[in-house]
Amino acid sequence: MHIGILASMLLPVICWLIGDSPKVKDLNGKHILITGCGSGFGHSLAHQLARKGFCVIAACLTEKGSQELITHKSLSLRTVILDLTDSSSINNVVAFVKAETEGQGLVGLVNNAGRAIPVVPASWMQIEDSHTILDVSLMGLIEIILKLLSLLKKAKGRVINIASVMGHVAFLGGSYCLSKWGVEAFSDILRDMQHFGVEVSIIEPGFFKTGVTSLEVIERDLLRLWNWLSSEVREYYGDKYFVKCKQNCQKALLKHPVYTDVSELGLIYILHLPVKQFWFFAMSVSSPNSKPVDVELPNK
């Protein structure tokens, strides 16, 4: 009886794992677009997937980011400028991708670009501050997905959206958490594309030292909005509150595990895979399942 109970418990787990084991074959020459490649995750991922044989189209916000990416010459890596707040820029990238894929379709779209600041109490913000985050991290993400769906359906490709643990628990001020909740929700909505063979995955990294988690940038923007407040509002909050906000940012980014560099992603394991390998896993497995993902350091 006990064996039967054990077998009934293990069978779903075994089937679950087997479902992720088949890999997509013939990755060489398959086209994938990655946004936010000027630095951080996107920069690292573009090189990794190019080495794996993908034809990578790496989208960067600036020419500087693009130039830094192509210093490592690769025949399978192309760059393009993308501003997710500008529909005309998105249209240009879509046209570029169509020309590059030459009727083959797009095997993968990794939405990595995002913005986090300002990280401040909601009452300090102007509506423009919300737009600076939402227009990039959510609305731009939605627009580029919708405009590339035909290419993704043609290749029966997949969408990989970079969300965050803060898409579940809102413990930071500003609109960053709001944008990631939106990414989580839109990704779930988008899963009806499975009917056309398009898979959707979400990756939720923990804290890494990237431009998004730069303490210097966060504190500078905190001071900017503090100085923008009227003297009456500043007096109401008091200088001690402002200092406490700075200390909370320092505590979140310095006392919690913030991994020092995305080049060290091999130290961080997701489902027993390094983070960069998990991205490759999400691109190469035949039918990625929707799974809860825990991020932790391996035992030393």
Order of alpha helices (4+ residues) and beta strands (2+ residues): alpha-beta-alpha-beta-alpha-beta-alpha-beta-alpha-alpha-beta-alpha-beta-alpha-alpha-alpha-beta-beta-alpha-beta
